[in-house]
Every structure is written in structure tokens, then in C-alpha cells.
Amino acid sequence: MNELIERISDSYGIEGLSIHSKDNLGILSENHVLISNDGTKYFLKKYRFENVKKVELIHQVKQFFYSKGIPVILPIKTKVGSTFYTFEGGTYALFPFVEGVVIGKGELKTPNSKSMGGILAKVHLAGKGHSIPGVEVENIGRDKNEFLVKVENILDIISDKTCKDSYDEQAEYILNKRIDTVSRLSGSEYTAQLVNDHLLHGDYHNYNVFFDKEGEVTEVFDWEKSKIGPRGWELARSIDLCCFDTGYETQHFDVAKAFLKAYALIYPISKDEFATGFGYYNYTQIFSNWIESEHYLNNNHKPDAFMERNIKRFDYFSDCLDEVISELSSVLT
């Protein structure tokens, strides 16, 4: 790590960089806060993929939205004008250190939600009809057979264990529920209903923005999952992740409706488009097996923390999806 910091210091022309602290905000992150001789702090991000072209595309996305007035934190350029640095197979980018407020799990209030909804609407308006060659395009269809083969493989691994723990039991429960649901689907339910016509953030939630002391969004970051897709999908996903992360009680619906209403005031959306987007979001979650795949196929246990939340979402939406969409849509005209 010391050699990396020395090279970063030289490449960016910043004297005496050293590690100040490790960033623990992202559950999968390997990022650090650096500090220079003059006391200036910087944020060093290590990207989770090795494809340099993908990093270039992410930075193009950031620059595009920044040019449209979205509060994006842009990477600092090296002395030769690059926005990233490679070292021993890793790709890094250096950013200005931002002192922002992070609002954690279950802490989002109505003013924060309104601000987040308004900013997402501005992101979608800026990205409407725009594409950047090479940026991922949402695959609206799902390969049902591929899903079933993969999940059955994971279930076989669990079945072969001589002693199952509580996580194994949770995984078996949710995977069998997914199989039961997917077996009744075709895999192409939404292909005729949705259009990939917006450049999206891809992972817009309260851990990927900073707030000021008044609760307004000041910066949007972590654009690694940017894609071209239907805005209704991202709107629904963001509402679920931001507003329902601790439950589906009345207070959660109040925060969610504030998010949606603030969004619609800036970028109107019909009840039908929202309902289709939310339905598609739930559809993608039914086919999702990322957490289990990482645990059993890649021996990566970091995503385990999401398991209980995923089970709660699956069970609740299985029973109440239409009611959720109807209640949220009451704020739309």
C-alpha cells in the first residue's frame, strides 16, 4: 500500500500523501482517505473491476451529468491528464474529499426524501434520450433456464453440507421461493412494455449521496452501475432502497410518497408508467441471486448482510405489490 501511495503522490503532483483512514461506508469498498503534507484530504477510490475501459466510461458519465448541472464529484486528473491510475492490476481514482452528511439505514426523513426525489428527476431529465457508446444497456428480458440451472446448483451445494447454519436455511428458503415464482414466468414479461431510453445513475440511494445540515442533497457519487434503461425501474428501485429499508409501515410510505411526489413535480410520470416500472423492479428482484451466488460460488461473504432485507422484500412484495403501487401512485395525477 505504501508503494501505491508514493506513486499516486508522484502521478498527481501532491507532496507527502499518506493514509489518513479507511472508508467504511461501502460494504464492498476498498477505499481510503488520504492526507497531504499541507493537511489537504483526498478520497482514493479503488474500482471493483479491472476493465480500464469501464472506468473511462464511468468518468464520461460523471462528466456528462456534471455538465448538466447535477452535483457530481469529478475525479482529479493526474499530471498527464488521466482521470485514473493503474497499479498492480488495480484501477484507482483520486477525488476531492467532501465533508458531507450521510443519512443511514432507517434515518431518511421527509425533507431528505423530497430532495433525493428532486435530484433523481433532474438526473433522468438530463439523461432522457441520451446514450454513451459502450455504457451497459439494461437487458429487460431474463433467461429463465439459466436462472434455474444456477440456483439449483447453489441448492445442491447447500444440500451437500453436513451441518447447515442459519444462513444456509435462509438461502434455501429464498431460493426455493424464487424457483417457485420464476417457474410460472416466461422471462419476457416486460420486453414489450419498457424502453431503454434514459441514461441512469444505476444505484441511486441514500448511501450514494451527501446531504448538507438542512437535509438537502449536495453531491451524488458512485456511478459505477450507470446504464441505459427505463427510468421507472430506477425510480422504483431508489424508492424501495431509500424509503423501505427498515420496513413497510405507514411512516415508510409517507417518506416514499414524498420522494415520488418531489420527483413528479420536476419530471412528471404517469401512474401507468410508474406501475410498470415498479412491477419490473420487482421482477428483476425475483430473478436476483447475487447474494447467494457470491456466498456459495465465489466465497465472498460481504453481501451476506443483505440477506434478511432481501427476504423481507420478496415476501412483502409477493403478497402486497399491487397495494404498494396503488398507495404510492396516489400522489400522481
C-alpha positions as CSV (number, residue, x, y, z in Angstrom):
1,M,0.0,0.0,0.0
2,N,2.9,2.4,0.8
3,E,4.3,2.0,-2.7
4,L,0.9,2.7,-4.2
5,I,0.5,5.9,-2.2
6,E,4.0,7.0,-3.2
7,R,3.2,6.5,-6.9
8,I,-0.2,8.3,-6.5
9,S,1.6,11.2,-4.8
10,D,4.1,11.4,-7.7
11,S,1.5,10.9,-10.5
12,Y,-0.8,13.7,-9.2
13,G,2.0,16.0,-8.1
14,I,0.8,16.1,-4.5
15,E,3.6,16.0,-1.9
16,G,3.6,13.7,1.1
17,L,0.4,11.8,0.7
18,S,-0.3,9.3,3.4
19,I,-3.3,7.2,4.5
20,H,-5.5,9.1,6.9
21,S,-8.2,6.5,7.3
22,K,-10.1,3.7,5.6
23,D,-13.5,4.4,4.3
24,N,-16.0,2.0,5.8
25,L,-19.2,3.4,4.3
26,G,-19.5,0.9,1.4
27,I,-19.9,-2.7,2.4
28,L,-17.9,-3.8,-0.6
29,S,-15.5,-0.9,-0.8
30,E,-11.7,-0.8,-0.6
31,N,-11.3,3.0,-0.4
32,H,-9.2,5.3,1.7
33,V,-9.0,8.9,2.8
34,L,-5.5,10.3,2.1
35,I,-3.9,13.4,3.6
36,S,-1.1,15.5,2.1
37,N,1.7,17.4,3.9
38,D,-0.3,20.6,3.9
39,G,-3.3,18.9,5.6
40,T,-5.5,18.6,2.5
41,K,-7.6,15.4,2.4
42,Y,-8.4,13.4,-0.7
43,F,-10.6,10.4,-1.4
44,L,-8.8,7.4,-3.1
45,K,-11.3,5.0,-4.7
46,K,-10.3,1.6,-5.9
47,Y,-12.7,0.3,-8.6
48,R,-14.0,-3.2,-8.1
49,F,-13.3,-4.3,-11.7
50,E,-10.2,-4.5,-13.8
51,N,-11.6,-3.2,-17.1
52,V,-10.0,0.2,-17.6
53,K,-12.4,0.9,-20.5
54,K,-15.3,0.6,-18.0
55,V,-13.6,3.2,-15.7
56,E,-13.3,5.5,-18.7
57,L,-17.0,5.2,-19.4
58,I,-18.0,5.8,-15.8
59,H,-15.9,9.0,-15.8
60,Q,-17.6,10.0,-19.1
61,V,-21.0,9.5,-17.5
62,K,-19.9,11.7,-14.5
63,Q,-18.6,14.4,-16.7
64,F,-21.9,14.4,-18.8
65,F,-24.1,14.8,-15.7
66,Y,-21.8,17.4,-14.2
67,S,-22.1,19.4,-17.4
68,K,-25.9,19.2,-17.0
69,G,-25.8,20.7,-13.5
70,I,-26.0,17.5,-11.5
71,P,-23.8,17.8,-8.3
72,V,-21.3,15.1,-9.3
73,I,-17.9,14.8,-7.6
74,L,-15.4,14.7,-10.5
75,P,-12.1,12.8,-10.3
76,I,-8.8,14.8,-10.1
77,K,-6.6,14.5,-13.2
78,T,-3.0,13.2,-13.0
79,K,-0.1,15.3,-14.3
80,V,-0.6,13.7,-17.7
81,G,-4.3,14.4,-17.8
82,S,-5.7,11.0,-16.9
83,T,-8.7,10.7,-14.6
84,F,-7.5,7.4,-13.1
85,Y,-4.3,5.5,-12.2
86,T,-3.5,1.8,-12.6
87,F,-1.2,-0.2,-10.2
88,E,-0.6,-3.9,-10.0
89,G,-3.9,-4.8,-11.7
90,G,-5.9,-2.3,-9.7
91,T,-7.6,0.8,-11.0
92,Y,-7.8,3.9,-8.8
93,A,-9.2,7.4,-9.0
94,L,-8.4,10.4,-6.7
95,F,-11.2,12.7,-5.7
96,P,-11.5,15.9,-3.6
97,F,-12.5,14.9,-0.1
98,V,-16.1,16.1,0.6
99,E,-17.3,16.7,4.2
100,G,-20.9,15.6,3.6
101,V,-23.6,14.2,5.9
102,V,-24.5,10.6,5.3
103,I,-28.0,9.5,6.3
104,G,-28.0,5.9,7.3
105,K,-30.4,3.0,7.4
106,G,-33.9,4.0,8.6
107,E,-32.9,7.6,9.2
108,L,-34.3,9.2,6.0
109,K,-36.9,11.8,6.8
110,T,-39.4,13.6,4.5
111,P,-37.2,16.6,3.7
112,N,-34.3,14.3,2.7
113,S,-36.6,12.2,0.7
114,K,-38.0,15.2,-1.2
115,S,-34.5,16.4,-2.0
116,M,-33.5,12.9,-3.2
117,G,-36.6,12.6,-5.4
118,G,-36.0,16.0,-7.0
119,I,-32.3,15.3,-7.8
120,L,-33.2,11.9,-9.3
121,A,-35.8,13.7,-11.5
122,K,-33.1,16.1,-12.7
123,V,-30.7,13.1,-13.4
124,H,-33.4,11.5,-15.5
125,L,-34.3,14.6,-17.4
126,A,-30.7,15.2,-18.2
127,G,-30.3,11.5,-19.3
128,K,-33.5,11.4,-21.3
129,G,-32.7,10.1,-24.8
130,H,-29.0,10.3,-24.2
131,S,-26.6,7.4,-24.6
132,I,-22.8,7.0,-24.4
133,P,-21.4,4.3,-26.6
134,G,-20.2,1.4,-24.5
135,V,-22.3,2.0,-21.5
136,E,-24.4,-1.0,-20.4
137,V,-27.9,-1.3,-21.7
138,E,-30.5,-2.9,-19.5
139,N,-31.4,-6.4,-20.6
140,I,-35.2,-6.2,-20.0
141,G,-35.7,-9.9,-20.6
142,R,-34.5,-12.7,-18.3
143,D,-33.1,-16.1,-19.1
144,K,-35.4,-18.4,-17.1
145,N,-33.4,-21.6,-17.8
146,E,-30.1,-20.0,-17.0
147,F,-31.5,-18.8,-13.7
148,L,-33.0,-22.2,-12.7
149,V,-29.7,-24.1,-13.5
150,K,-27.6,-21.7,-11.4
151,V,-30.0,-21.7,-8.5
152,E,-30.3,-25.5,-8.5
153,N,-26.5,-25.6,-8.4
154,I,-26.4,-23.4,-5.3
155,L,-29.1,-25.5,-3.6
156,D,-27.1,-28.6,-4.3
157,I,-24.1,-27.1,-2.6
158,I,-26.2,-26.3,0.4
159,S,-27.8,-29.7,0.4
160,D,-24.3,-31.4,0.5
161,K,-23.3,-29.6,3.7
162,T,-23.2,-31.9,6.7
163,C,-24.2,-29.1,9.1
164,K,-26.3,-26.2,8.0
165,D,-26.2,-22.9,9.7
166,S,-29.0,-20.2,9.9
167,Y,-27.7,-18.5,6.7
168,D,-27.9,-21.8,4.8
169,E,-31.5,-22.1,5.9
170,Q,-32.3,-18.5,4.9
171,A,-30.7,-19.1,1.5
172,E,-32.6,-22.4,0.9
173,Y,-35.9,-20.6,1.8
174,I,-35.5,-17.7,-0.5
175,L,-34.0,-19.7,-3.4
176,N,-36.9,-22.1,-3.3
177,K,-39.4,-19.3,-3.2
178,R,-37.6,-17.7,-6.3
179,I,-37.7,-21.0,-8.2
180,D,-41.4,-21.4,-7.5
181,T,-42.2,-17.9,-8.7
182,V,-39.8,-18.0,-11.8
183,S,-41.2,-21.4,-12.9
184,R,-44.5,-19.6,-13.5
185,L,-42.9,-16.8,-15.6
186,S,-41.8,-16.8,-19.2
187,G,-38.7,-14.5,-18.8
188,S,-40.0,-11.9,-21.3
189,E,-43.0,-10.4,-19.4
190,Y,-41.8,-6.8,-19.8
191,T,-39.9,-6.8,-23.1
192,A,-42.9,-5.2,-24.9
193,Q,-43.7,-2.7,-22.2
194,L,-40.5,-0.9,-21.4
195,V,-38.0,1.1,-23.4
196,N,-34.3,1.8,-22.7
197,D,-34.5,5.5,-23.2
198,H,-32.7,7.1,-20.3
199,L,-29.1,7.3,-19.1
200,L,-29.4,6.3,-15.4
201,H,-27.3,6.6,-12.3
202,G,-28.0,2.9,-11.7
203,D,-27.5,2.8,-7.9
204,Y,-29.2,5.9,-6.6
205,H,-29.9,5.6,-2.8
206,N,-29.1,7.4,0.4
207,Y,-25.6,5.9,0.8
208,N,-24.6,7.3,-2.5
209,V,-25.3,10.9,-1.9
210,F,-24.2,13.5,0.6
211,F,-26.6,15.9,2.4
212,D,-26.0,19.3,4.0
213,K,-27.1,20.2,7.5
214,E,-30.5,21.3,6.2
215,G,-31.1,17.8,4.7
216,E,-30.6,18.8,1.1
217,V,-28.6,16.6,-1.3
218,T,-25.3,18.3,-2.1
219,E,-23.4,15.6,-4.0
220,V,-24.2,12.4,-5.9
221,F,-21.4,9.7,-6.3
222,D,-20.8,6.1,-7.1
223,W,-21.8,6.0,-10.7
224,E,-20.3,2.5,-11.4
225,K,-23.7,0.9,-12.2
226,S,-24.7,3.6,-14.7
227,K,-26.7,2.1,-17.5
228,I,-29.2,3.0,-20.2
229,G,-32.6,1.8,-19.2
230,P,-36.2,2.7,-18.3
231,R,-36.5,5.5,-15.7
232,G,-39.4,3.8,-13.9
233,W,-37.2,0.9,-12.9
234,E,-34.6,3.2,-11.3
235,L,-37.3,5.3,-9.7
236,A,-38.9,2.3,-8.1
237,R,-35.6,0.8,-7.0
238,S,-34.5,4.0,-5.4
239,I,-37.8,4.4,-3.5
240,D,-37.5,0.9,-2.2
241,L,-33.9,1.1,-1.1
242,C,-34.2,4.6,0.4
243,C,-37.6,4.5,2.0
244,F,-38.4,0.9,2.8
245,D,-35.0,-0.3,4.0
246,T,-36.3,-1.0,7.5
247,G,-39.9,-1.9,6.9
248,Y,-43.2,-1.1,5.2
249,E,-45.1,0.8,7.9
250,T,-47.1,4.0,7.5
251,Q,-44.1,6.2,8.2
252,H,-42.1,4.5,5.4
253,F,-44.9,5.0,2.9
254,D,-45.1,8.7,3.9
255,V,-41.4,9.1,3.2
256,A,-41.7,7.2,-0.1
257,K,-44.6,9.3,-1.3
258,A,-42.7,12.4,-0.6
259,F,-39.9,11.1,-2.7
260,L,-42.2,10.2,-5.6
261,K,-44.2,13.5,-5.4
262,A,-41.0,15.6,-5.5
263,Y,-39.8,13.6,-8.5
264,A,-43.0,14.0,-10.4
265,L,-43.1,17.8,-9.8
266,I,-39.9,18.1,-11.8
267,Y,-40.3,15.2,-14.2
268,P,-43.9,14.1,-14.4
269,I,-44.6,10.4,-14.6
270,S,-48.0,8.7,-15.2
271,K,-49.5,6.2,-12.9
272,D,-49.2,3.6,-15.6
273,E,-45.5,4.2,-16.3
274,F,-44.7,4.2,-12.6
275,A,-46.7,1.0,-12.1
276,T,-44.9,-0.7,-14.9
277,G,-41.5,0.5,-13.6
278,F,-42.2,-0.8,-10.1
279,G,-43.5,-4.1,-11.4
280,Y,-40.4,-4.5,-13.5
281,Y,-38.2,-3.7,-10.5
282,N,-39.9,-6.4,-8.5
283,Y,-39.5,-8.7,-11.5
284,T,-35.7,-8.2,-11.5
285,Q,-35.6,-8.9,-7.8
286,I,-37.4,-12.2,-8.3
287,F,-34.7,-13.3,-10.7
288,S,-31.9,-12.0,-8.5
289,N,-29.4,-14.4,-6.9
290,W,-26.4,-12.2,-6.5
291,I,-26.1,-12.5,-2.7
292,E,-26.4,-16.3,-2.7
293,S,-24.0,-16.7,-5.8
294,E,-21.4,-14.5,-4.1
295,H,-21.6,-16.6,-0.9
296,Y,-21.7,-20.1,-2.3
297,L,-19.9,-19.8,-5.7
298,N,-17.4,-17.0,-5.1
299,N,-16.8,-17.5,-1.4
300,N,-17.5,-13.8,-0.8
301,H,-19.5,-13.3,2.3
302,K,-19.6,-9.5,2.3
303,P,-23.1,-9.3,0.7
304,D,-24.5,-11.7,3.4
305,A,-25.6,-8.6,5.3
306,F,-28.3,-8.0,2.7
307,M,-29.9,-11.4,3.0
308,E,-32.6,-10.6,5.6
309,R,-33.6,-7.4,3.8
310,N,-34.0,-9.4,0.6
311,I,-36.2,-12.0,2.2
312,K,-38.4,-9.3,3.7
313,R,-38.7,-7.5,0.4
314,F,-39.5,-10.7,-1.5
315,D,-42.2,-11.9,1.0
316,Y,-43.8,-8.5,1.3
317,F,-44.0,-7.7,-2.5
318,S,-45.2,-11.3,-3.1
319,D,-48.3,-10.5,-1.0
320,C,-48.7,-6.8,-1.4
321,L,-47.1,-5.5,-4.6
322,D,-50.4,-4.1,-6.1
323,E,-51.3,-2.4,-2.8
324,V,-47.8,-0.8,-2.6
325,I,-48.0,0.5,-6.1
326,S,-51.6,1.8,-5.6
327,E,-50.7,3.6,-2.4
328,L,-47.6,5.3,-3.8
329,S,-49.4,6.2,-7.0
330,S,-52.0,8.2,-5.1
331,V,-49.6,11.2,-5.2
332,L,-49.5,11.1,-9.0
333,T,-52.0,12.8,-11.3
